[in-house]
Amino acid sequence: MHSKADLGLFYRGLPVVVTGGAGFIGSHLARALVGHGAEVRVIDDLSGGTLDNLAPLRIQEATSQASAAAARTSIRTSPPPIRFFRSSILDAEALARCCAGAAVVFHEAALASVPASIEQPRRYLEVNVLGTQQLLETAVKCGVRRVVFASSSSVYGDQPALPKVETQLPDPLSPYAQQKLTGEHLMRVWSLCYGLSTVCLRYFNIFGPYQRADSAYAAVVAAFANALLTGRPLRIFGDGSASRDFTFVSDVVQANLLAGAAHGLDAPPSADPLLAGGVVNIARGERITVAELARLMSEIARQEAPPVFEPPRAGDVLHSLADITRARQWLGYEPKTTVRAGLEETMAWYAQQ
Ligand SMILES: NC(=O)c1ccc[n+]([C@@H]2O[C@H](COP(=O)([O-])OP(=O)(O)OC[C@H]3O[C@@H](n4cnc5c(N)ncnc54)[C@H](O)[C@@H]3O)[C@@H](O)[C@H]2O)c1
């Protein structure tokens, strides 16, 4: 178990990598790591993220080996800038430069839309599976001590049993969900075969500032916020009775910081089930329906916004609720932000944009 002060001690000066660190969750995590004094590198091809997400942090682009070496010496300045590698994780050379000397890698980079994964399964496979394996191979070569993997509640599929417990058999319903499950298996196998300590966090519907609202596949909170601010109707896929365990982004950041530090970096994967690809649900542990979410967000925005109902989307699960006992016991994780408080902060952020 780690207090905030312990985490500060653990991460101070520690070289860490956030793949996909210009995305929604990765940028929050990178900011938190900088706040704890870590030496942060980010690799992102900006296919889904943007450097604006990392504002107001100082960013130093690492464009060549020479500049990477120069950046290593410049990290002595306080606070050090984030070293940013504008590259795909599929570029082995860039990934190796980014990971050289890093202790912990937080693997957030992915193509992350369920409907798009059904339309482009091969493109998704390359980034989400081959990219993840490439990351693990690079981590071993570079002497990385731990990889924390962003998995997804979608691996559970639509099994009726709620809440979802890690011991339940997965049942992925889309290429995206299957690829996240494969990613978990890769983590475990790299722990068993190569001694790399790995942790898999299954995120449940994360929301908050910096989440993209402008894509056809925007997550529901971002899409509703955008619709409310632009006076458009709230589009609900299905009849609104689908339910989700909405989790504020600062809670998922907390879980990552705890997973990166758990048991210290000297513990081998055999020391604890967590460290050999252990799977842990990260959520709030409560659910609301999409119709309730629409009502709550309309109330916060002080707007009458009658929803428009559209056919359910292929690959979407109906109900999702996490059992977070393991997160509490294994990580000392405790969700801190209520859905309402998180939505108020999120709506205020979108209103400023
Ligand atoms: N947001 C959620 O509710 C949620 C739920 C479950 C799991 N996840 C997982 O969490 C992680 C972060 O999700 P997010 O919501 O922040 O998504 P995001 O799209 O905002 O972030 C993903 C980032 O990865 C980058 N990326 C994509 N392909 C890349 C590549 N080949 N090389 C380098 N960078 C690449 C994108 O540019 C983007 O910045 C993802 O792995 C996602 O699957 C998210």
The ligand as an SDF file (V2000), in Angstrom:
LIG
                    3D

 44 48  0  0  0  0  0  0  0  0999 V2000
  -11.1750    5.5110  -22.2990 N   0  0  0  0  0  0  0  0  0  0  0  0
  -11.6750    4.3790  -21.8240 C   0  0  0  0  0  0  0  0  0  0  0  0
  -12.7960    4.3500  -21.2980 O   0  0  0  0  0  0  0  0  0  0  0  0
  -10.8950    3.0970  -21.8820 C   0  0  0  0  0  0  0  0  0  0  0  0
  -11.5030    1.9320  -21.3930 C   0  0  0  0  0  0  0  0  0  0  0  0
  -10.7750    0.7380  -21.4480 C   0  0  0  0  0  0  0  0  0  0  0  0
   -9.4870    0.7350  -21.9390 C   0  0  0  0  0  0  0  0  0  0  0  0
   -8.9310    1.8840  -22.4370 N   0  0  0  0  0  0  0  0  0  0  0  0
   -7.5640    1.8020  -22.9480 C   0  0  0  0  0  0  0  0  0  0  0  0
   -6.8000    2.8330  -22.3440 O   0  0  0  0  0  0  0  0  0  0  0  0
   -5.8070    3.2990  -23.2440 C   0  0  0  0  0  0  0  0  0  0  0  0
   -5.9090    4.7940  -23.4110 C   0  0  0  0  0  0  0  0  0  0  0  0
   -7.2100    5.0890  -23.9160 O   0  0  0  0  0  0  0  0  0  0  0  0
   -7.6970    6.5770  -24.2140 P   0  0  0  0  0  0  0  0  0  0  0  0
   -9.1500    6.6120  -23.9310 O   0  0  0  0  0  0  0  0  0  0  0  0
   -6.7860    7.5470  -23.5690 O   0  0  0  0  0  0  0  0  0  0  0  0
   -7.5310    6.6100  -25.7990 O   0  0  0  0  0  0  0  0  0  0  0  0
   -6.8150    7.7130  -26.7270 P   0  0  0  0  0  0  0  0  0  0  0  0
   -7.1710    7.3500  -28.1380 O   0  0  0  0  0  0  0  0  0  0  0  0
   -7.1320    9.0840  -26.2460 O   0  0  0  0  0  0  0  0  0  0  0  0
   -5.2830    7.4400  -26.4690 O   0  0  0  0  0  0  0  0  0  0  0  0
   -4.5410    6.4830  -27.1880 C   0  0  0  0  0  0  0  0  0  0  0  0
   -3.2690    7.1610  -27.6580 C   0  0  0  0  0  0  0  0  0  0  0  0
   -2.4930    6.1830  -28.3500 O   0  0  0  0  0  0  0  0  0  0  0  0
   -1.9140    6.8070  -29.4750 C   0  0  0  0  0  0  0  0  0  0  0  0
   -1.6070    5.7720  -30.4720 N   0  0  0  0  0  0  0  0  0  0  0  0
   -2.4640    5.0420  -31.2230 C   0  0  0  0  0  0  0  0  0  0  0  0
   -1.7690    4.2080  -32.0260 N   0  0  0  0  0  0  0  0  0  0  0  0
   -0.4520    4.4140  -31.7690 C   0  0  0  0  0  0  0  0  0  0  0  0
    0.7490    3.8630  -32.2750 C   0  0  0  0  0  0  0  0  0  0  0  0
    0.7360    2.9210  -33.2370 N   0  0  0  0  0  0  0  0  0  0  0  0
    1.9280    4.3050  -31.7720 N   0  0  0  0  0  0  0  0  0  0  0  0
    1.9530    5.2820  -30.8220 C   0  0  0  0  0  0  0  0  0  0  0  0
    0.8380    5.8490  -30.3130 N   0  0  0  0  0  0  0  0  0  0  0  0
   -0.3500    5.4130  -30.7760 C   0  0  0  0  0  0  0  0  0  0  0  0
   -2.9700    7.7870  -29.9730 C   0  0  0  0  0  0  0  0  0  0  0  0
   -2.4220    8.8180  -30.7800 O   0  0  0  0  0  0  0  0  0  0  0  0
   -3.5220    8.3140  -28.6560 C   0  0  0  0  0  0  0  0  0  0  0  0
   -2.8240    9.4680  -28.2380 O   0  0  0  0  0  0  0  0  0  0  0  0
   -6.0160    2.5170  -24.5420 C   0  0  0  0  0  0  0  0  0  0  0  0
   -5.1400    1.4280  -24.5530 O   0  0  0  0  0  0  0  0  0  0  0  0
   -7.4500    2.0390  -24.4340 C   0  0  0  0  0  0  0  0  0  0  0  0
   -7.6600    0.8650  -25.1780 O   0  0  0  0  0  0  0  0  0  0  0  0
   -9.6030    3.0530  -22.4170 C   0  0  0  0  0  0  0  0  0  0  0  0
  1  2  1  0
  2  3  2  0
  2  4  1  0
  4  5  1  0
  4 44  2  0
  5  6  2  0
  6  7  1  0
  7  8  2  0
  8  9  1  0
  8 44  1  0
  9 10  1  0
  9 42  1  0
 10 11  1  0
 11 12  1  0
 11 40  1  0
 12 13  1  0
 13 14  1  0
 14 15  2  0
 14 16  1  0
 14 17  1  0
 17 18  1  0
 18 19  2  0
 18 20  1  0
 18 21  1  0
 21 22  1  0
 22 23  1  0
 23 24  1  0
 23 38  1  0
 24 25  1  0
 25 26  1  0
 25 36  1  0
 26 27  1  0
 26 35  1  0
 27 28  2  0
 28 29  1  0
 29 30  1  0
 29 35  2  0
 30 31  1  0
 30 32  2  0
 32 33  1  0
 33 34  2  0
 34 35  1  0
 36 37  1  0
 36 38  1  0
 38 39  1  0
 40 41  1  0
 40 42  1  0
 42 43  1  0
M  CHG  2   8   1  16  -1
M  END
$$$$
